[in-house]
Amino acid sequence: MIMLVGAKATIETVDALRSGAAAMKDIRKAIGANNFADEGFCTWSKKSRLQVHVGDINSAHSEARKACEDLLDEKGIAFRGNDEGDDSANRGNFLEILAWLGNINVEYLQPYIMENAPKNLKLTSPDVQKDITSAFSFEIIAAIIRDIGDSFFSILVNESKDISSKEQMDIVLRYVKEGRVIERFVGIEHVATTTALSLKKTIANFFSRHNLSFSQLRGQGYDGANNMKGEYNGLKKLILDENESAYFIHCFAHQLQLTVVSVAKKDPEIKDLFSLVTCVTNVVGGSSKRLEILRKIKGAEISEALSNNELETGRGLNQESNLKRAADTRWGSHQNTLISLINLYSAVMGVLRSVSKDKTSDKRFEARGILVHMKLYNFAFRLHLMKNIMGVTNDLSEALQRKDQDIVNAMKLVRICKTRLQEMRDNGWNDLLSEVSSFCEQHKIKVVCMNDSSLGKGRAKHNVQENSNEHKYRIGIFNAVIDLQLRELNDRFTETTTELLLCVACLCPSDSFAAFDKDKLKRLAEFYPKDFSEIDIVLLDGQLQNYIMDVRTSTEFSSLNGITDLARKMVETKKDKVYSKVYLLLTLALILPVATASVERLFSAMKIMKTRLRNRMGDEWLNDCLLAYVEKVIMDNIVNDIIMNRFQIMKPRKGRLLMVMGLLIFAVDVEMSSSILAKMVSQTWIQRKKLAYANHSLVM
């Protein structure tokens, strides 16, 4: 019912916006949502009243239209159809929507589109549509390059295979504008090989095409692959040869994931745990029949708990869930797997018992073995221990993936993570025991007495040191695993101990600029000899003394948390002009990349855009569509006239497109990126309709 109402509301809304410009000045009266949702519009014999029913820009109809545009804008829906012939029942979203627009604008739009287009200028061919999308791509990148200007930036790069097994390299630029960190996607490049030389050549070609210079580069951010961070032949080294100030930062989020994977593989107890969890997900999640049994058992448990008032009801609560698989390359997946197993423990045991009794199942004996292990206290203990440890590291991982994260705050977050783990080691034992005991009592697992011998009864004790269960679980597992996690964090995050980042940390404004160290900040300037000459460093000395006295005595700077806040506040108070060299240091610190999360998200967008059914998309077409899909905000700010002019000068055309054609260009010339279609509805509809009424000749 909700979907039907929403569809009807969308049709009424778009119809109202297109039914006449003359009456638009008279519809400024407020219209309530009740008329929109409950009463609806019934007087279709007097269409002029529809304008009053629609209301102004803040009415419920307009809100529904905006929601519809946002939905289209976010999904990246494909517009082309498999059969676009005139006799086809479904010619694809693009042509069907175009035909629908013509049907609801019979007088002013239909005579000039599709088969009625003058001189057969339909503008519906794939080539024309690709030209329009290419024009958008060109203008989006041009807008980003203009925004960067002569400022410094860093580059974030990663490569991955698309659905057609072609290696694609995503490029993201990170820069600072008015104290704010900005990361922009600027293109995806196909690379024949992933060697460092090939990647470097591709980046150099990209810079050359868009008038970017390696001299502006002040940072590099990649994952830990050898072709990226190799000391002698890696991409990092090749770019450093071009610019010694382009310092490399290994993606913090990737390093954190490596610590998680390392702990899962190095400690025997934890390795066995994840091996068992993998077996559980394979047995239970490897069959739709078993998953259906899992859902039924869990549904029955929820129903019983609700009837006993043991669970609360509400939106988003008690929803259907499944077991999640852990993957070494998927950030946060290990913790999600453990949490889902804890929540579905009873249902999983029910499925395993069902499989173990099924004589026809090839997983019968495997299910029996898993059942034995999952009934043990040892399993429950390790399960909850790793869930808690990964809860700490997962919080850090999510914080590191923010686009505006700065390197100083990232270092602080790593220290906080280590402190929390150490606190857990020192004071978290009793809390963990209580949590595990509660879980065991709930699921009828025998709780181990910590004072008993870990060897158990009836076992030979010759030449074997006898310890208590508390020693086994606390010293042998609890302390050992946390110590291993801490050691991995220290080994992986070596950047936090480098001189460069130790100097950067002195910019932190926390606790009344307690970390401020003039000598270290002067040393930081020496890391950038192209930006700070010897004279500049002498001038910086005086600026730093005035700067620290100023900000420490100013209430506006008393409650700042990081260098991002500091940079914004300096811009707001115009102190970036007063202390220009200090602000330059801040800018260089903010440019240093923290994580490649923005690049990883682009691969997800690529999977939406280039699917199994669209695996023949060309590289240029894929790049243009991704730019329009990812950089929606920039695209929305590009006026149609600019796109029209760009489209017109790309190649000779049959006719010249006039300004009133702006709407029609959008309606006719874009296929893949639904965000471009959404712009057709959202940009100055009323004004363009008035022009269309005044001038029916759209093509000359």
Secondary structure, DSSP 8 states (H G I E B T S, - for coil): -HHHHHHHHHHHHHHHHHS-SGGGGG--S---HHIIIII----TT-GGGHHHHH-STTSHHHHHHHHHHHHHHHH------S--STT-S---HHHHHHHHHHHHTTTTTGGGSGGGSGGG----SHHHHHHHHHHHHHHHHHHHHHHHTT--EEEEEEEEE-TTS-EEEEEEEEEEETTEEEEEEEEEEE-S--SHHHHHHHHHHHHHHTT--GGGEEEEEE-S-HHHH-TTTSHHHHHHHH-TT-EEEE-HHHHHHHHHHHHHHHSHHHHHHHHHHHHHHHHHHT-HHHHHHHHHHHHHHHHHHHHTT-S---TTSS---------TTSTTHHHHHHHHHHHTHHHHHHHHHHHHH-TT-TTHHHHHHHHHHHTSHHHHHHHHHHHHHHHHHHHHHHHHT-TT--HHHHHHHHHHHHHHHHHHHHH-HHHHHHHHHHHHHHTT-----TTSBTT-TT---TT----BHHIIIIIIIIIHHHHHHHHHHHHH-GGGGSHHHHHHGGG--HHHHTT--HHHHHHHHHT-TTT--HHHHHHHHHHHHHHHHHHHT-GGGTT--SHHHHHHHHHHTTHHHHTHHHHHHHHHHHHS----HHHHHHHHHHHHHS-GGGTT--HHHHHHHHHHHH-HHHHHTS-HHHHHHHHHHHS--SS-B-GGGHHHHHHHS--S-HHHHHHHHHS-HHHHHHHHHH----B-
